[in-house]
Amino acid sequence: MTAPGDHPLPPAGGITGSLALTRIPKNRTWFRLYRHPYAPLHFGTTRRARFDAARGEFGVLYVARQIAGAFVETLARGGVRTISQERLQRYRIAEIAASRVVSLVDLTGTGLVRMGVDGRLTTGAYQIAQRWSSAFFAHRDRPDGILYGSRHDPGQQLAALFDRTAPCLTATLHGPLRDHLGHDAFFRLLDDYDIGLL
């Protein structure tokens, strides 16, 4: 049995079939950990994150369905085993909601097969995932972003929201993670990922 290798690139002429879309009801809450004092609604174009546009032609905002997803993707990735209180204080929690239904390309279930893609898009090379992100963005269905599972905790659902959602998004700002969750819930979160606090 051979190793699967890198995920194929999207078709040169674009994706011609229909996309597997999940419709997220309006006012559904997502979470984002962001560095204070920067704005929580930031659509990045740096091409440093998984589903950023391949040529920086649009911006992408990353959010998580649960606070744990935002935590593991922001502060507990890359083999991190301890986090300093100083670093935690630099981050704030924001709840992100949309004032309309948002349609996301669904990479979490049977839609993978329907679209001819597989899980390597969420675990493999960023450059390939970015090419697919650009192909999804340009599709005639005009999706608002991508729904996918966290590479660091597949049970956590994440969304990469394209900047075409910017006019409908609002952010409710909260304080640092520990203050927002409370003592017990905060330490349960650290225990879940076996991360120490310095």
C-alpha positions, 0 to 999 in steps of 0.5 A: 500500500502506497502513501497518499502523498499530497492532495491534488490541486484543484482543476485548472479550469476551476471546479465545475460541479456543485459544492457541498454547502452547509447553511449556518443559521443567522446569529449562530455564535462562533468564537475567536481568540485575538491578540489585544489590542488588534481588532477581532474582525480581521480578514488576513491576506498574508498567505500564512494560514491554511485557507488563506487566498493563494494569491492574497486576492481576498481576506479570510477570518478564522473562527471556531464553533467552541471556545476549545477550538479557538484555544487549541488553534491559537494557543495550543498548537505545534506541540505546546505543553505549557502556556505563560500567564503573560501570553494568555493576557495578550489574548481576548475572546470575541463572539462572532455572529452573522446577521444572515445565513452563511453558506460554507463549503463543508469539508467535514463529511460526505461532501468530501467525496462529492467534491472529489477532495479528502481530509488532506486539505485540512492536514496537508500542505498549506499551499495546496489548501490555499489553491482550493480555497481560491477555487471555492471562492471563485465558484459560481455558488459564491460560498461564504467560507469553508467549514472544517475540522481542526487538525489539532483536535478533529472534534472541533469545528472551525470556519474560514470565513471569506471577506464577502461576509464582512458586512454581516458580521458583528463581534461581541468582545470579552476579556482574557480567556481565564476571566471569561471562562472562570477558574474551574472551566479554564483549568478544565480546558487546560486539563483536556489538552494536558497543558500546564500554566506558567 
